[in-house]
Amino acid sequence: MESKREDRIQRLLLALKKTDKIHLKEASLLLDVSEMTIRRDLNSAPAPVILLGGYIVMDPKNSPATHYFVSEQKMRQIEEKRRLASRAASLIQNNDTVFFDCGTTMPYVIEKIAEDCVFTAICYSLNTFLALQEKPHCEVILCGGAFKSSNSIFTPIGRSSELDFIRPSKAFISAAGVSIEHGVTCFNFDELLMKHQAIERSAQSILVADSSKFDQVRPAAIAPLARFNVVVSDAEPPQAYIDFCDQSDIPLLV
């Protein structure tokens, strides 16, 4: 029995050399075993791969990242992301058309959307797309293009994208840094086109950022903090941000 478990883990390790993550359902098909069997394999004893948020990824202790990767970021602020997810998901109503940004927070938000909620989702990242597939009453629109494996997104290769023809009622935007002076920022410049377009075209822009992101500045500029209609976090940020949101009439939901 143990040799079979080790064989399955070795096959997962081999598959993860080609990608930074494998959805649990994909792993089940790959190994021809149930999802419960894979869960038992990973929980019964320490392994070089772990299950996180429905995805199998390398344990970062065994493969430290030298720069930003989606799989590495999944290991950070997990509890904070879970806490803010329910609050963010509660903003989605029936028949909404919602843009979901890339990043590791969005799958937690999507997971908390009510199962009976009927909505249309627009996304441009693979992990967000896979999470939306789990929602039975969600119509998903994936914006395509060239695939960037480090942050798991598709970037347009022409002058237009699917978002050109859509007016989302809400846009959930993720960030790696939030600053009153320098605005909302992220690591990767190739995310900016879709983030900017979503903010511009949506009726309501919602910043979703855990409390570790405040007072941080990253190289790629998304928008001034005042450009957002709502801010959602897991805990109250420093007092300066509370005052800023109050003065700018921006609801701060924690």
C-alpha atoms as one frame of an Amber mdcrd trajectory, in Angstrom:
protein
   0.000   0.000   0.000   2.808   2.413   0.929   4.644   1.655  -2.322   1.533
   2.592  -4.298   1.304   5.879  -2.394   4.963   6.629  -3.132   4.438   5.809
  -6.794   1.492   8.226  -7.004   3.495  10.992  -5.321   6.397  10.430  -7.722
   4.002  10.728 -10.674   2.672  13.995  -9.241   6.248  15.275  -8.850   6.923
  14.433 -12.484   3.796  16.258 -13.608   4.723  19.325 -11.525   7.974  19.671
 -13.469   5.811  20.863 -16.381   3.495  23.183 -14.462   3.381  24.939 -11.104
   0.094  23.363  -9.997  -2.360  20.560 -10.700  -6.034  20.749  -9.846  -7.199
  17.898  -7.621  -9.640  16.707 -10.298  -6.852  16.639 -12.895  -4.646  14.645
 -10.531  -7.456  12.171  -9.959  -7.757  11.572 -13.712  -3.988  11.429 -14.152
  -3.510   8.775 -11.457  -6.825   6.980 -12.067  -7.757   7.100  -8.394 -10.355
   9.011  -6.405  -9.794  12.500  -5.075 -10.154  11.075  -1.561  -7.254   8.683
  -2.217  -5.016  11.591  -3.196  -6.072  13.518  -0.091  -5.156  10.511   2.058
  -1.800  10.176   0.287  -0.888  13.759   1.086  -2.266  13.801   4.633  -1.023
  10.454   5.922   2.666  11.429   6.034   4.944  14.308   5.020   5.373  14.576
   1.239   7.237  16.887  -1.161   3.885  18.035  -2.557   0.934  19.503  -0.684
  -2.752  20.207  -1.342  -3.810  23.820  -1.053  -7.083  25.419  -2.140  -7.989
  22.507  -4.417  -4.555  22.444  -6.113  -1.534  20.200  -5.686   1.697  22.227
  -5.537   5.289  21.725  -4.512   5.962  22.226  -0.829   7.801  25.582  -0.785
  10.146  24.316   1.939  11.577  21.947  -0.667  11.515  24.353  -3.630  11.974
  27.950  -2.499  11.017  30.523  -5.150  13.475  33.224  -6.100  10.783  35.502
  -7.524   7.021  35.776  -7.806   5.170  32.556  -8.706   1.496  31.861  -8.116
   2.296  28.521  -6.490   4.672  30.168  -4.004   2.257  32.989  -3.179  -0.449
  30.439  -2.309   1.487  29.652   0.847   1.289  33.188   2.205  -1.426  34.826
   4.319  -3.737  31.839   3.873  -5.856  32.540   6.946  -6.091  36.235   6.087
  -7.344  35.399   2.595  -9.925  33.020   4.012 -11.194  35.650   6.422 -11.727
  38.316   3.799 -13.169  35.881   1.238 -16.642  35.614   2.772 -16.955  39.387
   3.098 -15.930  39.931  -0.514 -18.153  37.155  -1.843 -21.191  38.628  -0.075
 -21.022  41.605  -2.452 -21.950  39.404  -5.436 -25.662  39.258  -6.221 -27.792
  37.265  -8.630 -27.371  38.282 -12.281 -24.202  40.263 -11.622 -21.510  40.339
 -14.291 -18.249  40.175 -12.360 -14.611  40.550 -13.363 -12.213  38.467 -11.252
  -8.557  39.451 -11.224  -5.623  37.046 -11.089  -3.733  36.161  -7.916  -4.139
  33.676  -5.100  -6.890  35.497  -3.176  -9.569  35.177  -5.873 -10.094  31.383
  -5.611 -10.892  31.825  -1.909 -13.450  34.533  -2.767 -15.010  32.393  -5.497
 -15.240  29.402  -3.164 -17.390  31.469  -0.778 -19.935  32.551  -3.404 -23.325
  30.983  -2.647 -23.893  27.807  -4.653 -27.301  29.007  -5.858 -25.994  32.388
  -7.070 -26.531  32.970 -10.793 -23.836  35.211 -12.258 -21.513  35.787 -15.197
 -17.754  35.855 -14.547 -14.937  37.302 -16.635 -11.358  36.255 -15.880  -7.928
  36.014 -17.481  -6.051  33.666 -15.168  -6.031  29.893 -15.105  -6.421  29.392
 -11.359  -9.378  31.814 -11.263 -10.964  30.063 -14.235 -10.639  26.640 -12.592
 -12.203  27.928  -9.371 -15.152  29.393 -11.295 -15.746  26.006 -12.937 -16.895
  24.732  -9.547 -19.839  27.164  -9.453 -22.914  25.440 -10.946 -24.762  28.613
 -12.010 -21.819  30.618 -13.293 -21.275  31.444 -16.959 -17.538  31.921 -17.391
 -15.827  34.087 -20.005 -12.062  33.513 -20.210 -10.027  36.276 -21.846  -7.398
  34.514 -23.940  -3.964  35.204 -25.358  -0.386  34.212 -24.581  -0.032  32.210
 -21.358   2.383  33.430 -18.665   3.219  30.516 -16.377   4.756  32.530 -13.514
   1.490  34.261 -12.636  -0.821  31.898 -14.530  -2.463  34.548 -16.738  -3.387
  34.989 -20.390  -2.337  38.261 -22.017  -3.875  39.577 -25.273  -1.699  39.185
 -28.367  -3.695  41.695 -30.404  -5.287  45.070 -29.835  -8.496  43.760 -28.311
  -9.762  41.324 -25.690 -13.113  39.892 -24.691 -13.375  42.585 -22.039 -13.707
  45.200 -24.812 -17.279  44.012 -25.307 -18.369  43.660 -21.668 -19.480  46.117
 -18.974 -18.994  44.318 -15.638 -21.168  45.431 -12.755 -18.294  44.694 -10.366
 -14.539  44.189 -10.714 -12.597  42.434  -7.954  -8.997  43.640  -8.166  -6.123
  42.032  -6.276  -2.895  43.782  -5.298   0.501  43.174  -3.736   0.869  46.673
  -2.325  -1.468  49.386  -1.014  -0.196  52.875  -0.247  -1.962  56.199   0.227
   0.895  58.069  -1.445   1.869  55.613  -4.173  -1.468  53.922  -4.802  -2.295
  50.282  -5.422   0.483  48.203  -6.998   1.465  44.675  -8.022   4.610  42.760
  -9.001   3.963  42.014 -12.662   3.638  44.573 -15.444   1.913  42.075 -17.732
  -1.142  42.136 -15.419  -1.702  45.875 -15.804  -3.546  45.901 -19.140  -6.410
  43.736 -17.859  -6.500  45.364 -14.425  -6.676  48.858 -15.931  -9.331  47.849
 -18.433 -11.467  46.154 -15.785 -11.351  49.200 -13.523 -12.205  51.502 -16.430
 -15.143  49.464 -17.727 -16.743  48.290 -14.468 -19.499  50.100 -12.631 -17.838
  49.288  -9.295 -14.154  48.549  -8.583 -13.512  46.522  -5.441  -9.997  46.239
  -4.026  -9.393  42.907  -2.295  -6.194  42.944  -0.238  -5.219  41.225   2.995
  -3.809  43.376   5.784  -0.171  42.498   4.991  -0.409  44.498   1.748  -0.899
  47.901   3.387   2.133  50.211   3.462   3.725  48.098   0.718   4.771  49.422
  -2.714   5.440  47.164  -5.702   6.813  48.198  -9.121   3.673  47.981 -11.292
   1.109  50.761 -10.713  -2.540  49.694 -10.833  -4.445  52.814  -9.731  -4.653
  55.449  -6.973  -6.376  54.148  -3.869  -9.126  56.742  -4.322 -10.055  55.096
  -7.662 -11.673  52.164  -5.859 -15.309  52.153  -4.748 -14.881  49.546  -1.993
 -11.913  48.091  -0.076 -12.146  44.594   1.454  -9.548  43.235   3.878  -9.257
  40.673   6.670  -8.539  43.217   9.425  -8.460  46.946   9.973  -5.470  48.613
   8.285  -3.415  51.379   9.929  -5.442  54.391  11.085  -4.269  56.550   8.164
  -6.083  54.226   5.737  -9.247  54.225   7.828  -9.199  58.026   7.804  -8.457
  58.144   4.072 -11.341  55.808   3.201 -13.687  57.754   5.454 -12.716  61.081
   3.878 -12.938  59.623   0.352 -16.318  57.997   1.021 -14.902  54.522   0.316
 -16.505  51.713   2.355 -13.815  49.703   4.160 -15.134  46.190   4.802 -13.245
  43.925   7.221
